[in-house]
Structure formats: C-alpha cells, structure tokens
Amino acid sequence: MNQKIAIIGAGLSGLVTAKTLLEYGHEVTVFEKENEIGGVWSPCRHYPGLTTQNTRDTYAFSELRMPKEYPEFPSGQQMLAYLKTYAKQFGVMPHIRLRHRIATAEPVDGGGWLLGGDADGVPLAERFDFLVVCNGTFSEPFIPQAPGMADFREGGGRILHTTQLASPDLYRDKKVVVVGFGKSACDVASAVADEARETYLVFRQAKWKVPKRVAGANYKYLVLSRFGEALTKLRYRNTFENLIHALGLPPRIFGRMQRIFAKQQRLEECNLLPESSIIDLLFGELSVESDGFFQKVREGAIKAFRGEIKSFRHGGLLLSGGEQIEADTVVYGTGFSQNLPFISEDIRAQFTDADGNYLLYRHILPVRVPGLAFVGYNTSFFCNLSSEMAALWLAEHLRGNIALPSPADMEEQILEHLNWRKQFRTNGLYRNASIYPFNTTYVDRLLKDMHAALPLFDLLSEWLVVVEPSHYAPVKRKIMESSGGVPAKTEKPEAVMAH
C-alpha cells in the first residue's frame, strides 16, 4: 500500500530516499531547513579546501556517474552541482520544501506522524503515514567550550566552526588557530595558510592520513576495494577473508603502509608521527591527506601544537602545554553533534541507549517505534552507495518484502554488535551510526535481505580493483521490477553540470 511519507533532510541520503520511495509509488515530501539542498555539501557548509575524501568514481550513486571532467577529488561546489543534477534528473526537486524547519514530530493515534514547525516563517502542521529521518550524522556543528571565550570575543576575536569559514575576510591577514586533526581541520589549516598572517594547528593526537597517491599509485586501489576492506575486518569474515587473516597479511601490510606513509609525508620532520597504529583508527578515524598540509607544517607555514586550548583571553589563548598564542580567529574542526530536536525525549529513549547510541536494526529501523526509519545513519567509505541501498531496503520493507526477525532478536543483534564495537576506540563509533570498516559487508547484508547479490564478475572486479557504485544499478532495477517498483530512466553522466 502506498503511503504519504515525510523525509527530513535534503542531503544525499534524503535525496536518494525520496527518489527511491517515489519509484515505489509513495507520496513523498522532503523538508529541508536551509535554503538549498545538499546537506554537508550545501553552500552554507563549504569551507576553504573542501573536497571529497573519495575519488569521484567511488563517491557516486549507482545510476549517475560524476562527469569525467571533474577532478579526482571533487570540490564542495562540484558535489553540490552533482546532487542538484541528481535531484532534477530523477524528479525529486518538485517534492522538496526548502526553508521548512520541522520542530516537532508526534505520533498520531491510529498510526502516522503529525509534523509541526515553520515554512519560511509561516507555521506548518501536516500529518503523514510514515517518517524518514535523513538529517545526517553530521547535523549540528560542535564547538567545545573553554574559559574566557566571551573575553576573546569582546576583544574582537572570532570563534567559528569550519562550516562557518565562508569568507576569506575571516582569515586573510589574520592570526588563525585551527583546532583538530580530522579532515576538515587539516583542510582548513592548509587552505588558510596561504593567506593568513599566521596559522596554528592545535590537536590532541596526531593521526594517520592516507596519501592520495601511495608510492605513486592511487590510494583507492589500496583502500577502496573489497580486498582493502578484508584487511580491516575483525569479524563477519568469509572463508577467504579468514584465510587472509590466518596468513597474517593484515599486520604486515599495515606495517608496510605506515612505513611508506611516514617516509612519504616525512612525519618525523613534522613531529607528527602518530602514536596509534593505522589498525587502531580503522573504525572511522582514518582520513585522506589534505593537499599541501604536511609540506606547510615542515616549512613552518603551519605551526602545529599537541594539546588543547586551556583558556581564552583578549587577543589570544593559552594551551594545555603552557604555550600562549596571539590569535584573531579560532576555527574548530571538531566535528558535529547528532541532533533530533523534533523527536521527543520519550520517543528517543525507545531507540537510544544511556550514552545516546542509536539502536537501529540494519542502521535503519527503530525496533519499538512504528512508522519511523532512518537513512544516512550508516556512515561509510561509500556514503552514497550505503544510503542508496538502505533506501531501497526501506522501500522493500514498506512493500512487505523484508523478512524481519522478532523484535527481541533484532535488539539482541543490535546490542551485540554495539557492545563489541565499544571494546575499540569510541571516537569512531559516531553514536553507533557508523558501519566502518564493514562498508561493503553492510551493503551485501542489505542485498541478501532483499534476496539479491552482486554478480560474480562485478564482485571479483571489486576485490581486484575498486568498489564501483554503477555495478549496483542493474541489481537495484531487478529488485524493484520484481516487487512492482518503476525504476527511473537514467541519463548519460555527462548530463551533470560540471560547476
């Protein structure tokens, strides 16, 4: 039975979910609080140096390749152009309501949800049969608090998140301190160092960064393949993957990688040699090297300090190691908070634990809350693909084609996996909304639930070369056709506007 479905969020997960549910005949409305689609790729979140971590061929939906003229690592503007083309080409744009902020989502007696909020300043209230949350795991920029922030601001200083660094006036000829060692922090530090008077990086722990070219070869052949994933897997292994680990290949290969990275990036000269191993970071803390970052640290254009900001004052700050830095602008690359302000605490308590971890079957369904689902709460190396397959799984579930275990069995599976992951570094947990390092394993599980699998030739190609989202398009069409969906017609990838 077709339903009236609300989707909150018009990022890549919201767009692919809307497209898929429309193909299954549902009446779909997408609510987006910003004045533009794109989620993390929307203009309001662009920062200097923003690019994808994936190569363009792996960070795409199955039915629309990126333009060949795009660089290997597309910019934020190019990603936005790609998502706009996707939404227009597959008929999603007419179903999106921009500048619509959902403030409340309340269950209705007899089923469904009543959404409340404002539509570009005008109150709204509308009932839906089903609600899909696609506001993303990176929903609210996070800035940790420290003493003296008010004094620093009163003295003319600015404290920003990386997503707020839109204007060069905020860093040109300024003394800039960037906080963090994740991708956004290193991207920003490298980018602003070209124009800032002074650039500092303050971080708690140096982490391994994967060079875009490893010993001359594109890193995707090492990381973005099924063989690369097999090296990282500590469980859920098949026979061949067990053999790889029985032969002791992973520690030898990762040890070799560390030596190559350290030599290639000259980490000892930078004083940025990580204390942890690459294996320790596999649950989501491993990122790709920012262009020019290590060179600028070596040359002194970026001055890197281990530690954290202890306090602020007029015109500067004090670090935990005792260093004092004069600063005009402090930029935090400290990640995001996952927020569901529109869902009441009572309802959230039914699908989260005491630590705020999401307890979702297949990272999609809250077991005890009917009429509600999440797509995009499965952060992956291949976010487009994992969200696309999750949207397809949800559509099949709504059609009654997914055989679910009992509620007790589903909850047992969720908690067993969560408790296992808690043994490792919790920084990569993302409140249990991450599927690292089981990216393709997760997609395979969703396909198995839908009685489908990748053809053998494509599977071998992904083992030997790289994961290719286009391999999943015919599999997806076959699933949809067998259950009465109407797959959208695709255009050539050159249709994407290469902005």
Secondary structure, 3 states (H helix, E strand, C coil): CCCEEEEECCCHHHHHHHHHHHHCCCEEEEEECCCCCCHHHCHHHCCCCCECCCCCCCCCECCECCCCCCCCCCEHHHHHHHHHHHHHHCCCHHHEEECEEEEEEEECCCCCEEEEEEECCEEEEEEECEEEECCCCCCEECCCCCCCHHHHHHCCCEEEEHHHCCCHHHCCCCEEEEECCCHHHHHHHHHHCCCCCEEEEEECCCCCEECCEECCEECHHHHCCHHHHHHHCCCCCCHHHHHHHHCCHHHHHHHHHHHHHHHHHCHHHHCCCCCCCHHHHCCCCCEECCCCHHHHHHHCCCEEEECCEEEEECCEEEECCCCEEECCEEEECCCEECCCCCCCHHHHCCCECCCCCECEECCCEECCCCCEEECCCCECCCHHHHHHHHHHHHHHHHCCCCCCCCHHHHHHHHHHHHHHHCCCCHHHCHHHCECCCCHHHHHHHHHHHCCCCCCHHHHHHHHHCCCCHHHHHHHHHHHHHHCCCCCCCCCCHHHCCCC
